[in-house]
Amino acid sequence: MTTLTFYGGVNEIGGNKILLEDKDTKILMDFGKGFSKRSKYYEEFLKPRSSNGLKDFLTMGLIPDIKGVYRDDLFEMAGMKPQKPDIDAAIITHAHADHVNYCSFLHEDIPLYMGNTCHLILQALEERGNRDIEDEILNFKRRPIQRNGEPVKRQIRTFRTGDKLKIGSLEVEPVHVDHSIPGAYGLIVHTSSGAVVYTGDIRLHGSNPKMTKDFVEKAKEAKPIALITEGTRVKELNDGASEPRVKQSCSNVVANTNKFIIADFSFKDVDRFRTFYTLAKENNRKLVIPLKEAFLLKWLSKDKILNVPNLNDDNIVVHIPKQKTGTYAEQDYGTKEREFLNLPNAWRADKIKDKQCNVICAFNFFSIDELLDIGPEPHSIYIHSASEPYNEEMEIDSQRLQSWLELFKLSLFQSHCSGHAFGDDLFDVARQINAKTIFPVHTECPQSYHIVANDLVIVEEGKRYDLGNTK
């Protein structure tokens, strides 16, 4: 018997946590943070208490109460008895937090499978960040943390397209897809009942639509009994948005100004990074990256397939911000940060100020206070190349951003395309794959799939679906 149970991504965008059971084999497909659930109770200054281990997360329904999944130390801190691991593997489709971050809670004896590039990204994030109970993905220190406690390293197994993973009774075939982060995969899981296909997050309007088409073709060949598909933008039709269109519109802006330029984009979006790197290079500017993003560039440049520059590239500058004492003293920076301080292309705000017409600064909203030291010329350009606000919290941030723009008399230019496929593309993918049953996840509008589904299941959280009987 083959079953599916959905513990996240149900009537919400992200937070995917999918349990597949086949004979005696159990695997998790993604184990991500559910932002919408979390934001119902918590915000920046009110967080689940790490001192309570798993208790706050379980009580508030942020993680599912399932046996044989979680770390012993977090059970003990919650005053609960540890459980023997009962999951054979967790397979991560990509490195976005809503698909991977709650792997932090998984028992270290459960191996994590992920793409090579996904692993590089997680290594970069681990190296640059402060330790937190919600993002201890690759290794962790047992809690309560002892000063000299040795990190527990998880069992990490990486893959690329073409690999086949044998896990118990299952054979899992990961196939690359295009998304707004590199190293994203869809999964074709060959079970005793037939193939189960999971799209992860996909798009067909990015820089590499062929990767998604490769996945769709492989999935179609498998003649699946079930398709688990994302539906983030299933209600929207593509109005012509594409990564090449973003590049062209931003190119027009950059080429026609001699003012300071800020580009606000997600640094994990390597397509978008390459766009602004190329625009800087073509217009005799340097791309200034924040100190914290130097870690990502350091690690991603190791993957030659990505074709991103090294930190020592002539067109890259690393911005060194003031911290702690404000004197740029070495002790103001973390141990890992110090390796970047004396790079020949490490610039402080005063140098950027002097050369502001010769750079593009890759600053997002949370770096905007650096403008106080840079002092941009009036009518400089702020290119917002990220999602427009879609919830109350983002609306508030957007209003704050507008206040900063007005303060410095900056001109706002919006140019972005989503990392998620639009409805017409999603329906076309579903038609081509032609699975017996469709399970929409990562969407607030699962019913939209009724027009392409032979058998549509509107998923209920925690309900177990027998793939021989999905009604």
N, C-alpha and C positions, 0 to 999 in steps of 0.2 A: 504494500500500500504506500502511496505517495501523498503527502499532505503539505499544505501551506498554511502558515499562521502569520498574520500581519500585526506587528506590535508598534508600528509607527508609519508615518507617511499616509495615514488614513484621514481623509478630509482635511489635509494640511499640506503645505508646501514644505517638503523635506522631512527630516527625522526618520528616514527609512530604516526599518528593522524588520527583516523578513526571515522567518524560520522555515526551512525546507527539511522535511523528514522523509526518508526513503529506506524501507526495511529497518536496519539498525543504525543507519547513518543520519546524523543531524548536522546541518550547516546553517550558519547565519549569512544572509546576503545584506551587507551594510549593517551598521549599528550607529546611527547618527544622532546628533543633538536636535531635538524638536524645538525650534525657536519660538513658534507660536504658542506651544504649550508652556514653555518656560516663561514667556513674557506675560502670561496671565497672572503670575504670582511674583515674578522677580524682575529686577532691572539692574542697572550698572552698580548701584550701591546696596542692593539687597540681593544676596546670592544664597543658594543652598549652603548649609554649613559643612565645611570639610571635616570639622571635628566630630560630626555625627556619622561619618562613613556613608553608607548607603541609605540611611534612614530617611533623610529629607527627600532624596530623589524618589524612593519607593512610595513614601507617604503622599507626595504631591503628584504621583503618576508620571514622573519624567522618565523613568525607566520601568520596564515591565517586570512584574513579580513572577519570574520563571526560574525553575530549579536548574542547578548545575551550570551556571553561567558566570557568576561574579567572583571577584577576588576575596580570599579568606580574610585579609586584614580589614577590608571595608565592612564585611559582615560582623567581625568582632567589635569594631568601633561602634556599630549600630546595636550592639548587645544581642547579636544573633549568632546562631551556630553555623560555621562554615559548611559548605556543601561540596561534594566531590564533583569535578567538572563532568558535564554530560553532553558537551558539544564537540564535534570532531574538527570544526574549523569555522572561521569567519572570513568571508571573502569581501574585500572592499573594492567598490567600482571606481572611486576616485577620491581625491584628498579634500573635498569640501567638507566643512564641519558638520553639515546636516546629513552626511553619509558615514563619517568616520569617527567623530570626536568621542562618542560614548563607548568606543572600544577601550577607553581608559578604564572602564569598570570591569572588563572581561578578565577572567582568570588567566594567569600567565601560561597555564598548560594548554590553552586553546590557541593553536597556531593562527596567525593572521596572514592571509594571502592578499597580495596587492601588486599592481604594476610597478615596474622598476622606477618610473618617473614619479609615481605616487609616493614611493618610499623616499626618493630624494627630497621631495617637497616636505614631507613630514620630518625628515632629518633637519632640514633648514629651520622649520618652525620650532622644533624642539631646541635647537641650538640658540635661537635668538630670544626665546620667550622665558617668562617666569613660570616656574612650576605651578600647576594648578590641577586640582582633582578632576577637572573636566577635560583636560587635554594631555593626560599622561599616556600617550598612545603607544609609543615604541618601547619605552621602559618607564619604570616608576620606582620610588622608594617606599618600602612598606610603612604604613602609618600605624601609630604615631611616628612621624619621621625622626630618626635618630641622626645626630650631627654627622656621625661617621658611618651611617648605614650605607651598604652597597646597593646600587641600583639593581633592580630585577629586570633583566632583558627578556623581552618577549621573543617568541619563535616567529620570525618573519621569513616568509617565503615569497619571492618575487617572480613575476612572469611578464611575458610579452605576447603579442598576437602570434598564434601558431603553436603555443604551448598547450598541452592538455594536462589537466590536474586530476589525478586519481585520488579520490577521497572516499574511503569505504566503498559503498555500492555505487558511487556516483563518478561520472567523468564530467569535468567542468571545462568548457572551452571558452576562454576569454577572447573577445575580439574588440579591437580599438573602435572608439566612436569619437565624433567631434563634439566638444563641449567647451565651455569658457575656462577650462583649466586643462593643462596637458596631462597625459597619462590616464585618460578616462576610458573605461571599458564597459561593454555590455557582456552579459553572460549567457551561454547556452549550456544548460545543465541536463545531461543525459541520465534519466532516472529509469527505474525498472518499469515505469508506466508509460514512458515516452519523454520527449524533450520538453523542458521548461525554459522559456526565454525571458530574460530580465534585461530591459533596456538600460538601466541606470538612468543618467541624464544625457540627452542627445539633442543635436540640432543639425539642420541641413543648410543653414544660411551663413555658416562661418567660413573660415579659411580652408577647411579640409573636409568638405562634404563627402568626399570619396570614402573616408574612414567609416562614416555612418552607413553609407551604402554597402560597404564591405560587410558590416555587421548584419544588415538587413538581409543580404543575399545568403549569408551563412545560416541565419536564423530560419529563413524560408526553406532552405535545403533540409533542415532538421525536422520539418513537418511537426511542429510542436503541438502538444496537447494544451499548453497554457502559455499566455503572454502576459507578463507583468510589465506594464508600461507606465512611464511618467506622463503627466498631463498638466504641467505647470501652466502653460499658455494655451490649453486646448480650446478655449473660447475665443481666441484671437486669430485673425487672419494676417498673414505677412503683408505689410504695406510697402515692401521693397527693402526693408532693413537687411543689411548684410555687413560682414566685416570689411569687404572691399569698399563699400559705400562709406563706412566710418572713416576709413583711411583717406578717401578722396575728399570728404568734407573737411576733415581736420587739416589735410594738406593745403587746402585753399586758405584756411585761416592762418596757418603758420607762414605760408609763403608771402602773405600780404600784410604782415606787420613787422615792425622793427622794435616792438615793445617786449617787455618781460612776459613769458608764457608759463602758466601753471597747467599741468595735465593731471586731472583727478581720475584715476582708474585703478582697478584691482590689480595688484602686482602679480597675483597668481594667474591672471589671464595673460598667458605668454604671447598670444596673438596680438593683444592690445599693446603689450610691452614692445614687441617688435615694430608695431606701427609707429609708436612715438620715438623709438630709437632710430628708425629709418628716417622719419621726418626731421629729427634733430640733425642727423648726419647730412641729409640732402640740403639743409638750409644753413650749414656751417655753424650749427649750435651743438652744445653738449647736453646730454640727458643727465640731469641731476637726480640721483636716487637717494631716498632717506637711508640713514645708517641701518635701521632695522631691516630694510629690504636688501641690504648687501648680503645678508645670509642666504636669501633665496637665489640671488644671482650667483653666488659662490657655488651653491649646490646644483642649480639647474644647468649651469655651464658645463657640468661634468657629463651631461647627456648630449652627445654630439648630434643626435637626431633632432633635437630642439632648435639647434642653430641660434643660440643666444650668445652674446658676447661675454668674454671674461671680465672680471673686475678691473683688470689693467688696460682695458680697451681705451683707445685715444678719445673716444666719443662718450665715455662714461665718467661721471663725477660722483663721489660719495659725499653726501652732506653730513657734516659733523655738528650736531646740535649742542647747545648749552645744556648741561645737566648738573644737578646738585649745587656745587659752589658757583657755577657760572664762569669759571676761570679756565675751562677746558683742561683741567688737571687730569692726569691719567686715572687717578683713583675715582674720578666722577663716573667712570664707565665700567660696565660689567667686564668680567675676565674675557669673555668671548668677543666683546665689542672692541677690545683694545687692539686686536690684530688689524683693524681697519684705520686706526687713528693716524698712522704715519705713512699711509699710502701716498704716493706722489700726486694722485688725483683726489685726495681728501680735501674738501673745501669747507671753510666756515662761512657763516652768513655774510661777513664783511666782504669776502671775495666774490660771493654770488651777487651781492649788491653792486659791486663795481663792474660786473660783467653780465648784468641781468638781461641785456639785449642779445646775449650770445648763448643763452641756455633755454632749455625747457625743464622746468622742475616737476618731477613726478610726486607731487604732494597731494594727499587726500585731505578731507575735511579735518581729520585729527592731527594734521601737521600744519594747519593754517596759521597757528599762532607764530610760526617762524617768520611770517610776513612782518611782524613787529620789528625784527632785526634786519630783514632784507630791505624794507621800505620800498615797495614797488612803485614805479612811476605811474601816475594817473593814466587810466585807459589801457592798462595792461590787460592781458587776456586770461580768463579762467575757463579752460575747456573741461567741462564735466562729462566724462566718458564712462559713466557708470549708470546703474538703474536709477530712474526717477523714483521719488518716494511712493511706496504702496501701503504704508501703514502709519499709524499715528506717531510712533516714535521717529520714523524717518521724516515725517512732515515737520516735526519740531526741529530736527537737525537741519532740514532744508531752510527753515526760517532763520536759523542761526547763521547758516552759510550766507544767506542773502544780506544779513546785517554786516558780515565781514566784507562782502563785496562792495557794499555801499560805503563802508568806512574807508576803504582803500581806492574807491572809484574804479573797480575792476569791471570789465565787460564779460558777461557770461555767455558761453557758447555750449550748447548741448549736442552731443553726438554719441550714440551708443547703439549696440544691437545685443539682444539677449543671448544668453548661453543655452536657452531652451527652445526647442522646436515649436513652431506655431501649429494651430489646429489642423490646417490643411495638410501640412507635412506629417503630423502625427497620425492622421487618418490614413494617409497613403502608406505609411510604414505598417500600420496595423493590417491594412488590406493585403499588402504584399506578403507579410509573414503568415497571415491566414491561420492563426491558431484556433483550436476548437473553442477555447474559453479565454476571455480577456479579463484581467484584474487590474484596474487603474489604481495607481498610487501617486504620491507626490502631487496631488491635485485637490482643489476644492470643488471641482465639477466632474466627478467620475461618470455621471449619467450621460455626459456628452458623447461618450463612446458607443451609445446604443445604435448609431447609424452605421457602424462598421463591424459590430460584434455579432457573431453567431450565437454566442452565449456570454452575456455580460454579467459579471459579479460585482455588485456594489459592496465593497469590502467593509466588514465590521472588525473593529480592533479586538484582537484576542480570540477571534473565532477561528476554529480549525476547519480548513476546507480539504476534503478528500477529492483528489483530482479524478477519481472515478465517479464522483457524485458531488458536483459543485453547487447544486440547488440548495 
